[in-house]
Amino acid sequence: MSIVQNNETTVTTIKNFVGGKWIDTATSQYEKVLDPATGAIIAEVPISTKEDVAQAVAVAKEAFQSWKKVPVPKRARILFAYHQLLTEHHEELAKLVTKENGKSYKEAYGEVLRGIECVEFATGAPSLMMGDNLSTIATDIDSQFFRYPIGVVAGISPFNFPMMVPCWMFPLAIACGNTFILKPSERTPILANRLAELLQQAGLPDGVMNIVHGAHDVVNGVIDHADVKAISFVGSEPVAQYVYKSAAAKGKRVQALAGAKNHHIVMPDANRETAIQQIINSTFGSAGQRCMACSAVVAVGDVADDFIEAFKQASDQVKIGNGMDEDVTLTPVIRQDNLKRALGYIEKGIAEGATLIRDGRKEMDSFSEGNFLGPTIFDHVSPDMSIARDELFAPILSIIRAANLDEALEIVNQSRFGNSATLYTDSAKAVRQFREEAEPGMLGVNVGVPAPMAFFPFSGWKNSFFGDLHVNGKDGVAFFTRKKMITSRF
Ligand code: NAD
């Protein structure tokens, strides 16, 4: 069992998953897992130690010796079975996401689908892992390359996508023949165990997939362990940078996906209804806690006033509530600390001279529990203000005015982040200029959350990504494999 009932306290205690078994750790340190909508304690998670990491790495290293020799189509077949199980349990998994993360059931259902699509992509391992060859590179000499797994690899994930982000990592890693250690976010650790349970049910041999719960000690444990060959990290900018630098210094492969500040440019010719609907969902869905969330609108030209007024009116209609409520859009932020941080930024925005045109603090009184903040909008924000520069990860939107597209693009490119940006327009010329000049690595045209599907790379730029091979797509396959060249004389 992944979660056991602790009779003394009636709080469920989460276990680590190592070598196909649910095991306790030697740690005496546990952290509470809270329902963000109610503040209720739903579980406790062990803050595992470096020794727990070492134990899991030893098991995964042993399992690698046989897993790497399992024929690739057989590995893919296990993932086909896993895909089937995930699909059968789609609703149950979505409810777990809502429970521990707080996002709406609709968002959670979509997230689970995004995770399943990663498994779908990984089932293509026999084609994806193919090498290449060329005959007659010299007289009677041919060259070919094969792809091999790299060994024990680790994944470290954030709280905001408990299903999708781990699924960016382990399905492809194991399809390529690696063995895996996952450290889920300590704030959303429950779903990961269910994913491992279903993977075992799908027929994965023991020791191929392992979970070590905890916080920075586990992260440092995998960074420091010589037998961990690659680390896939997703989280905030400072931690991503730290993991990238320290793991790379130890000779590991690293892909570290980091924070974001995503601008949405609204051109005067934009379809207003589409733009408003997309921006509302992108800004306030999941309480702004998406790395692809819109956090700044750049309103272009003299229609800005009209657009902003219509947007503000639409924001008044946003339904706030528990993620399990019908038709809810704006759900709680993950913890009280995150709410306090968001409130601090509202104060900063006011102090810096931005105009608070919608104050989401007024909706807080309607909730006696949970970490709720209503839609909050600042107008007349300048790019140098902290609310425009920093990732707030909350339902707070900055509106920046620009005279034309050139100026709007300058504002977008001023950001140290480069995850995503969207342009709302019907003009092909504007789209081309946006595509050529905007620096974020994932662009949307009239699309509020332009997240690529699993067969494309999730390709943030600048401080939104540290590394070179992105997660998913062919980059993902290259990250989890190494090539061997053979040159033969006949
Ligand atoms: P976080 O950085 O706090 O935590 C991420 C992981 O790092 C967790 O597993 C956590 O336990 C671990 N961690 C935290 N502090 C650490 C430390 N000091 N040393 C070692 N490990 C540490 O991030 P979060 O709050 O869980 O997630 C939100 C962040 O993730 C946002 O910044 C968001 O933009 C980012 N994110 C980025 C992408 C992307 O694709 N670029 C996707 C999802 C989330």
Residues whose N, C-alpha, C, O or C-beta is under 5 A from the ligand:
A	BS01	NAD	I156 S157 P158 F159 N160 K183 P184 S185 E186 G214 A215 H216 V219 V234 G235 S236 E237 V239 L257 A258 G259 A260 C291 G460 S464
